[in-house]
Amino acid sequence: MWTLLLAVAHASCTPTTLGQLADQPEPSVLVLGERRGMAQDVKRAHKLAKKLTKRGPVTLALQAVPVELQEALDAHAGGRLTDEQLLAKVDLPTNWGFDVPAYSKLLLAGQTPGLELVAVGVPPEMAPEGVIVPLPPAYMHVLGDTMGEHPIPVEREGRFSSLVAYTDHRVAARAVDAWDGQGFLLIVADRLHVEGAKGISWQASLLTEHPAVSVLLEASDTPCYSGDLAL
């Protein structure tokens, strides 16, 4: 059984293209996994969002932007905040750890007709007492692959997987709540929370009637899982 699980987990991702993703039927939910600091990943997310606006409204949820900065995104979209003021408020190096010109363009896309930006970044924290968070099956195996030669101690695995799952759940819930179910919902998030189709996309599928598709913005040497799409 364990051998079978590993074989499935490390299956090849299904290759896709921006054109194929842009042909998704609407309404659709796409969860895009980015490698932090990689400009190519962000550029692809931006290109896909622009392509989809030609077909219908797009809600673009960004984990890189803390939820408390939603007011700044809205002010910029309404012309009440300059580009420079928005970028200073978001402060990507502090809030996301990386800043690349491609991300600046993505943050300024809120003024694009038919595209709405939503801040969905939340700090990692354990669920409050009494709050039950849905936990994907075998999630620790997916998370363990990201740790390489530095696995988390066995006695802490349950707490760690619950911590990540609660982050996944809050990001997904925030994005789904901000979406009116029309057109497309794109969630751009750290690849850790996307690969394996058991992170944010799994949580989002529980919160909306529309299935959420996991898309890795770049096929790389990190593990691929059955069900993942990769550019």
Sequence and secondary structure as in RCSB ss.txt:
>XXXX:A:sequence
MWTLLLAVAHASCTPTTLGQLADQPEPSVLVLGERRGMAQDVKRAHKLAKKLTKRGPVTLALQAVPVELQEALDA
HAGGRLTDEQLLAKVDLPTNWGFDVPAYSKLLLAGQTPGLELVAVGVPPEMAPEGVIVPLPPAYMHVLGDTMGEH
PIPVEREGRFSSLVAYTDHRVAARAVDAWDGQGFLLIVADRLHVEGAKGISWQASLLTEHPAVSVLLEASDTPCY
SGDLAL
>XXXX:A:secstr
 HHHHHHHHT   EE  HHHHHT  SSEEEEEEE TT HHHHHHHHHHHHHHHTTS EEEEEEEEEGGGHHHHHH
HHTTSS HHHHHHHH HHHHTS   HHHHHHHGGGGSTTEEEEEEE       TT      TTHHHHHHHTTTT 
   GGGHHHHHHHHHHHHHHHHHHHHHH  SSSEEEEEEEGGGTTTS SHHHHHHHHSSS EEEEESS  SS   
TT EE 
